[in-house]
Amino acid sequence: MKSEFQPSQEQPERNENDECPLCGAHISEPHYPDCARSPQDAAEYEMPSDSPERLALEGRVQAALGHVSTSALIRRMETAEDFGYDDEEVELSRRLREQGKTWRWSEDFFNSKVVIEGGEG
């Protein structure tokens, strides 16, 4: 179900079967690597940790949330409405990056929890 993607074309994000009209990938899967909608590398979509914009953002968020414990940040994220935890995410990511760690959401769709990974075990 491949088709040539032209940026000027109006293409729906997904078809009636919840598949990408360009590469056929189901909504539960990433786009195929050669799809025009496929991010080649997640790092392309994240500001580098030393970029001035990211440092400024982290500084503003740290000023607002620096007094909140890491466990309280995680509780806020886990109980926030969908996508209502942007500042907490920035602060948690900053703190964990300083420790050589990362975080991700658990795979439990109905009871998502923050899972911390990396660092010394």
Salt bridges, closest charged atoms under 4 A:
GLU13 OE2 - HIS31 NE2 3.53
GLU13 OE1 - ARG37 NH1 3.99
ASP34 OD2 - LYS2 NZ 2.79
GLU46 OE2 - ARG54 NH1 3.24
GLU58 OE2 - ARG54 NE 2.99
GLU58 OE2 - ARG97 NH2 2.88
GLU88 OE2 - ARG76 NH1 3.45
GLU91 OE2 - ARG94 NH2 2.64
GLU91 OE2 - ARG95 NE 2.83
GLU98 OE2 - ARG94 NH1 2.81
GLU117 OE2 - ARG104 NE 2.60
